[in-house]
Amino acid sequence: MIRCEQLTKYFGSVRAVTDVSFGVGEGEVAALLGPNGAGKSTVMRLLTGYVSPTSGRALVGGVDVAEQPVTARRQIGYLPEQVSLYPELTVRRYLAFVGEVKGLPGRLRRDAVAQVIECCGLGEVADRHNGKLSKGYRQRVGLAQALLGDPAVLVLDEPTVGLDPVQAVEMRALLRTLAGRTVLLSTHNLAEASALCSRVIILSHGGVVAEDTAERLGRRLEGAGRLVARIDGPPDAVAQALAALPGVVGVERGAADGQSGVSFVVLASDPEPVQRRLAAAIVAGGWTLLEVRAKPPTLEDLFVRLVGSGT
């Protein structure tokens, strides 16, 4: 349903994305994953026809978006990162306006608006002005307008950005109800990508560094993983010593939990030898290793390896 073929986009002399190629099959939910500035929003705008590529092609349902933008957009429901709502309109009137713009006739439009209001949990605010809605409800309205017209493809740019934890959980639950549609959502939230998506495309510096199912990407981490260590010693000096060990990809301070010592999460390319080196380094520093244990690799580990290393 979605196909990007060597998409490249320059804004003046600034290269936003380069040779981006990936596909999302019919009924598949895929995540476009990457840090801020990786090019996620640019890819979304290329796919929805809001900007034209410098080179390459974006296709939706076999239609070239740049060559036939009107035909392509009929298949797409788009939730931009920044949802622009008319603050003076009620939710119901705004959605009716969007339905009219999308060409839905009167009775069908009224039924469609009622359906997306129910689907997105907007019943209690349907007659409230958009300008008086919380961020969470504004995102729901944004999703509702994307769903109007029953598009085959949904393109959702950071659907949980700016939401508080409760609102984000509610939005993810709502997104799970979209099963059966072809969905491409961008996010920098690894947990969100793991929970919602079967396919993951990882962007870094405007290019694709990995694309596959979450399961197959996980296999690329065989032999890799994380060590959780609790150490009694000066935190900064310990962190520096751990980061210098061969085979260590990254070091993070763990959350404070009231126990003695300081907790560290060590991302290792091969945990077994790193664990031995870690123990030796702690002894050499004159500190005390209170605990060390291995954790299985996650999508986050792959993300750090690919994006952090710049490969």
C-alpha angles and dihedrals in degrees: 000000000000123000130171116191117193092319113191126176131183124187100202104307093338116102110216101175133003130203094334110182128171142124138221117201128221111287092009124133110213134180125219098208130189146113122278110291094024092120101259097132092045090055090049092052091048091051093050095045098245090124130021123233122250085220138345130046139271115203130188117187088348092304120124104235095208095047098041106022097159093051092045094048091054086068095047135081108194130198108186122207090250110045111212109206127174101246094203093058126081117239091254095049092045092052090047088053091051090048090053091050088051089054100249111157121237106270093032089049093052091049092047092050091050090049096052091044088057094040093052097042095246099134097110093049100036092111096039120104115257090233090065097051127109119244090257093055092044089057089050090052088050090053091046093055089049090054095051111112092026095260119202092224130045121199110192119184111204095327094186099040113133094011122129116242095266093047091047092053090049092049092050090051089052092049090054089063089065092076112142095039125097105252132182113184127178121216143151089208109104095192090053092051092049093048099045109028138067094191127046129197113190119204127194128173091351097308139093112255097173139009127176144094114307089246094054092045087054090057089061086068097059105139092019128097148117135289121208111206131181112204134181104218144085104310099220094046092046092049091050092050093049093048090054094057117110111255095025112126098179144350128210133180111246124230117279110254104171095257124124120273129019124289121226131186111212119195107209133187088214113012100196099064091035090056090056092047090048092054091048092048092052091051091046090052092052093244131127125250104213098175141351128180137164125243124200117257119266138194086265090061091054091046092053091046094051101035098031092051093044092231 
